[in-house]
Amino acid sequence: MTLRPFVEKFKNNTLKITNNKYHYKCINCGTQYESSEVQYLCPECNKQNNISSPPKGVLKTIYNYEKIAITKDFISLKQNNFLDLLPIEDIQSMPNLRIGNTPLYSIGNFENTDLPFDLYLKDDSQNPTFSFKDRASALVSAYAKENGIDTIVAASTGNAGSSLAGICAAQKQKAIILVPESAPKAKLTQIVMYGAKIIPVKGTYDDAFDLSIKASDEFGWYNRNTAYNPLTIEGKKTVAFELYEQLGYDIPDRIFVPVGDGVIVSGVYKGFEDLLKLKIIEKMPCIVSVQSAGSDNLIRNIGQNDFAIKKSNTLADSISVDIPRNFYMVQDFIQKYNGETLTIEDKDILKASSALAKNTGLFAEPAAATAFAGFLAYFERKEIKNDSKNVILLTGSGLKDINSVKDLIDIPKSIHPSISELKKLFR
């Protein structure tokens, strides 16, 4: 599983056109690699990596945008299931489950107030395993299927693991999931029910992540890990294509995205960047990266010379990360496209989760509610312009982690089945 640079390079580091559908480019050193075999990190940058900072050498997937733009517009790309912009050969390699194409709900009134702007909720809890992660797992699984790979490993706090387990069950592939022993039981239950091999690890998500990479090297398993496998970003970018279509072939003014490792927000950026390079859109929407204040290692380190780790402590387990694996790509996107960032306290995440459920009927897990909390912070500070279009990315179902909202729940005592008893409750 070694990487081979393209043989022919021009002095300005551009590539001579080959027959490959896509190639990879290192986000740090810019070296470009062919896509004819399994690829993870740039080997040169990987030599500099250590366990106490985000990995360098994450690879970005690059297509022949000029060639595609000559013959394709958005409609024709859509008709071909965006296969021209995906690193697989046949859409039939994807699982026979509905991945993506999730609903976009328009919310005109919130807490009995008519909103002077457009608010949309992109509900990715409607994916098969109830989280956004299915977009990445499906593409990784399809690639494995096309290349005769039958065992896939991943480290996860729960969502990526349950996603990979479910997708592999549909594809008749083997899934091995390493999870921190503190992962929510509902997510662990999903993994077991899908028939995957689950391995609890004493330690953090980062410990499970590092062990999964060692296991890939030792046993030859294909690794799905976020950012480490560049195809995870390619799977997640499909949400940008859907949003463009669902908004009437237009882009929103702002998109609020929950951030942990940084792969989901990178996927959103990458999808819109693909459309930019194809000249389908003229500008990048403003993307707001929202983190829990208890796990702000990505946002806090942007623009800093030395990466400083703060031990994560947040109820939003899906975005609880000490070492954000896609830090350098996110930093590049944010700086290049003037992205915005903010952090939210856990108490405000819980309030947002409750307000979201009671006002819209959508119950989101804390990680997803973090994006909504970010929107509420902008709204309260009057930073949302009238007549603007705003999208909140809801990445997972609240049923995945009901323990986190237990303090919001007050189940009344039972009553005798009589009208008199019932009347007492409504006096």
Order of alpha helices (4+ residues) and beta strands (2+ residues): beta-beta-alpha-beta-alpha-alpha-beta-beta-alpha-beta-alpha-beta-alpha-beta-alpha-beta-alpha-alpha-beta-alpha-beta-alpha-alpha-beta-alpha-alpha-beta-alpha
